[in-house]
Amino acid sequence: MSTVSAIRSLFVAGASSAAEELVRQENLAVSEGLKRQDVGLLDQLIVRYQHRLLRYLLFLTGNREIAEDMFQEVWMRVLTRGGQFNGKARFETWLFTIARNLVIDLRRKRTMSSLDEMFEAGGDDDKPMTLEVADHGPGPFDRMSNVEDREQIVTALLQLDTLYREVLVLRFHEDLSLEEIAKVTRAPLSTVKSRLYRGMASIKPHLERAHRREAV
C-alpha cells in the first residue's frame, strides 16, 4: 500500500470511528432522556421518526387505520417504557421492535398466532393498499428509482409474504443492518439472510411483470 493510500485509509477509519462515537453518544442521551420521561425529547423523536415508523406499520399491516392506531400506541409505549432502552443499540431498532411486537399482539387478539398469518383473514380492510407516506429523505429504494418505479416497488412489496416484505422494508427502506433486523424480528441472523434472499427472489418477477406491462 502506498503512503497516500495508507494516509487516506487512516482518515476514512478516523471519520468512521468518529461517526460511530457520535451515534453512541446520541443513543445514550436518548436513553437518559427517556428514563426521565422527558416530554420535549419525545416530541423531537416523534418529529424525527414519525414518517419511518408509520411507513413500517403500513407495510406490516397493509391497513392505514390500523397503522395509525398502532402509531399512537407505539409512542405511548416509548413514553411509559422508555427506561427499558439502554442506549446500546440504535433507537430506531428499539422503536421498530416495539411496533412489531404491538402488531403481533393485535393479531394474536384476533386469534392469529403469528405474523405469517397477517393477511389470511382477508377482509376488505386487510387487502393491499396504496401507500402514500410523506418522508423528508429518500431511502435506498427511492434513491435508485423514479416515482413510477417506486410505485411499482410498493405494489410488488404488498404482494409478498409478510415476513419477506418486512425484511426487505427494514433493509432497503429503513437501512437497518442484518444484525439490527435480527434484533427487531427476534430471528437468527441466518433466518434473516434467508428471508432477505427469498424476498429478493420473490419480488423480482413482480417487478419484471410490471415493466413488461409498461413496455406494451
C-alpha positions as CSV (number, residue, x, y, z in Angstrom):
1,M,0.0,0.0,0.0
2,S,1.4,3.4,-1.0
3,T,1.9,6.2,1.6
4,V,-1.0,8.2,0.1
5,S,-3.3,5.2,0.3
6,A,-2.3,4.5,3.9
7,I,-3.0,8.1,4.9
8,R,-6.3,8.1,3.2
9,S,-7.3,4.8,4.9
10,L,-6.4,6.4,8.3
11,F,-8.6,9.4,7.6
12,V,-11.5,7.2,6.5
13,A,-11.2,4.9,9.6
14,G,-11.0,8.0,11.8
15,A,-14.1,9.5,10.3
16,S,-16.0,6.2,10.6
17,S,-14.9,5.9,14.3
18,A,-16.0,9.5,15.0
19,A,-19.4,8.9,13.4
20,E,-19.9,5.7,15.4
21,E,-19.0,7.5,18.6
22,L,-21.4,10.3,17.8
23,V,-24.2,7.8,17.3
24,R,-23.3,6.0,20.5
25,Q,-23.4,9.3,22.4
26,E,-26.7,10.2,20.9
27,N,-28.3,6.9,21.8
28,L,-27.0,7.2,25.4
29,A,-28.5,10.7,25.6
30,V,-31.9,9.4,24.3
31,S,-31.7,6.6,26.9
32,E,-31.1,9.1,29.7
33,G,-33.9,11.4,28.4
34,L,-36.4,8.6,28.2
35,K,-35.6,7.4,31.7
36,R,-36.5,10.9,32.9
37,Q,-39.7,10.8,30.7
38,D,-38.5,14.0,29.0
39,V,-41.6,15.1,27.0
40,G,-39.6,17.5,25.0
41,L,-37.3,14.7,23.9
42,L,-40.3,12.5,23.0
43,D,-41.6,15.3,20.8
44,Q,-38.2,15.5,19.0
45,L,-38.2,11.7,18.5
46,I,-41.7,11.8,17.0
47,V,-40.8,14.5,14.6
48,R,-37.6,12.7,13.5
49,Y,-39.1,9.1,13.2
50,Q,-42.8,9.6,12.5
51,H,-42.6,9.0,8.8
52,R,-40.4,6.0,9.0
53,L,-42.5,4.4,11.8
54,L,-45.8,5.0,10.0
55,R,-44.3,3.6,6.8
56,Y,-43.1,0.5,8.6
57,L,-46.5,0.0,10.2
58,L,-48.3,0.5,6.9
59,F,-46.1,-2.2,5.2
60,L,-46.5,-4.5,8.1
61,T,-50.3,-4.3,8.4
62,G,-51.5,-3.2,5.0
63,N,-54.2,-1.1,6.6
64,R,-53.9,2.6,7.1
65,E,-56.4,2.8,10.0
66,I,-54.7,0.0,12.0
67,A,-51.3,1.5,11.2
68,E,-52.3,4.9,12.5
69,D,-53.8,3.4,15.7
70,M,-50.6,1.4,16.2
71,F,-48.5,4.5,15.6
72,Q,-50.1,6.2,18.6
73,E,-49.7,3.2,20.7
74,V,-46.1,2.8,19.9
75,W,-45.3,6.3,21.1
76,M,-47.3,5.7,24.3
77,R,-45.2,2.6,24.9
78,V,-42.0,4.6,24.2
79,L,-43.0,7.1,26.9
80,T,-44.1,4.6,29.5
81,R,-41.3,2.1,28.9
82,G,-38.5,4.3,27.9
83,G,-36.5,3.2,30.8
84,Q,-36.0,-0.2,29.1
85,F,-34.0,1.5,26.3
86,N,-30.3,1.3,27.4
87,G,-28.8,3.1,24.5
88,K,-26.6,0.2,23.4
89,A,-28.5,-0.2,20.2
90,R,-29.8,2.4,17.8
91,F,-33.1,4.0,18.9
92,E,-34.8,3.1,15.7
93,T,-34.0,-0.6,16.2
94,W,-35.8,-0.5,19.6
95,L,-38.6,1.6,18.1
96,F,-39.3,-0.9,15.3
97,T,-39.2,-3.8,17.8
98,I,-41.9,-2.1,19.9
99,A,-44.0,-1.6,16.7
100,R,-43.6,-5.2,15.6
101,N,-44.5,-6.6,19.0
102,L,-47.6,-4.5,19.2
103,V,-48.8,-5.6,15.7
104,I,-48.2,-9.2,16.8
105,D,-50.2,-8.7,20.0
106,L,-53.0,-7.2,18.0
107,R,-53.1,-10.1,15.6
108,R,-53.0,-12.7,18.4
109,K,-56.0,-11.0,19.9
110,R,-57.7,-11.7,16.6
111,T,-56.9,-15.4,17.0
112,M,-53.9,-15.3,14.7
113,S,-50.9,-17.0,16.1
114,S,-48.1,-15.4,14.1
115,L,-47.0,-12.7,11.8
116,D,-47.2,-15.1,8.8
117,E,-51.0,-15.2,9.2
118,M,-51.5,-11.5,8.9
119,F,-53.5,-11.5,5.7
120,E,-55.1,-14.9,5.9
121,A,-58.3,-13.4,7.3
122,G,-58.6,-11.2,4.3
123,G,-61.5,-8.9,4.7
124,D,-61.7,-5.7,2.6
125,D,-59.8,-3.7,5.2
126,D,-56.9,-6.1,5.1
127,K,-56.4,-6.0,1.3
128,P,-53.2,-4.4,0.0
129,M,-53.5,-0.7,-0.3
130,T,-51.7,2.2,-2.0
131,L,-49.2,3.7,0.5
132,E,-48.8,7.5,0.4
133,V,-46.4,8.3,3.2
134,A,-44.5,11.6,3.3
135,D,-40.8,11.4,4.0
136,H,-38.1,14.1,4.5
137,G,-35.4,12.0,3.0
138,P,-35.2,9.2,0.3
139,G,-34.4,5.7,1.3
140,P,-32.2,3.3,-0.7
141,F,-35.1,2.2,-2.8
142,D,-36.0,5.8,-3.5
143,R,-32.5,6.8,-4.5
144,M,-32.4,4.1,-7.1
145,S,-35.8,4.7,-8.6
146,N,-38.0,7.3,-10.2
147,V,-41.6,7.9,-9.0
148,E,-43.1,5.3,-11.3
149,D,-40.5,2.7,-10.2
150,R,-41.2,3.5,-6.5
151,E,-44.9,2.8,-7.0
152,Q,-44.1,-0.5,-8.7
153,I,-41.9,-1.4,-5.8
154,V,-44.6,-0.6,-3.2
155,T,-47.2,-2.7,-5.2
156,A,-44.7,-5.6,-5.5
157,L,-43.8,-5.5,-1.8
158,L,-47.5,-5.7,-0.8
159,Q,-47.9,-8.9,-2.8
160,L,-45.1,-10.6,-0.9
161,D,-45.4,-12.9,2.1
162,T,-45.4,-10.6,5.2
163,L,-42.1,-11.8,6.7
164,Y,-40.2,-11.4,3.4
165,R,-41.8,-7.9,2.9
166,E,-40.8,-6.9,6.4
167,V,-37.1,-7.8,6.0
168,L,-36.9,-6.0,2.6
169,V,-38.5,-2.9,4.1
170,L,-36.2,-2.9,7.1
171,R,-33.1,-3.5,5.0
172,F,-33.8,-1.2,2.0
173,H,-36.3,1.4,3.2
174,E,-35.0,1.8,6.8
175,D,-31.4,0.9,6.0
176,L,-31.0,-1.4,9.1
177,S,-28.2,-3.8,9.1
178,L,-28.9,-7.6,9.0
179,E,-27.9,-7.7,12.7
180,E,-30.3,-5.0,13.6
181,I,-33.1,-6.7,11.6
182,A,-32.4,-9.9,13.6
183,K,-32.9,-7.9,16.8
184,V,-36.1,-6.4,15.6
185,T,-37.6,-9.6,14.4
186,R,-36.0,-11.8,17.1
187,A,-34.9,-14.2,14.4
188,P,-31.4,-15.8,14.0
189,L,-29.1,-14.0,11.6
190,S,-29.2,-17.0,9.2
191,T,-33.0,-16.7,9.1
192,V,-32.9,-13.0,8.3
193,K,-30.4,-13.7,5.5
194,S,-32.7,-16.4,4.1
195,R,-35.8,-14.2,4.3
196,L,-33.9,-11.4,2.5
197,Y,-32.7,-13.8,-0.2
198,R,-36.2,-15.3,-0.7
199,G,-37.8,-11.8,-0.6
200,M,-35.5,-10.5,-3.3
201,A,-36.2,-13.6,-5.4
202,S,-39.9,-13.2,-4.8
203,I,-40.1,-9.5,-5.7
204,K,-38.2,-9.8,-8.9
205,P,-40.9,-11.5,-11.0
206,H,-43.5,-8.9,-9.8
207,L,-41.3,-6.1,-10.9
208,E,-40.5,-7.8,-14.2
209,R,-44.2,-8.2,-15.0
210,A,-44.8,-4.5,-14.2
211,H,-42.1,-3.4,-16.5
212,R,-43.4,-5.7,-19.3
213,R,-46.9,-4.2,-18.9
214,E,-45.4,-0.7,-19.2
215,A,-43.5,-1.7,-22.3
216,V,-46.6,-2.9,-24.1
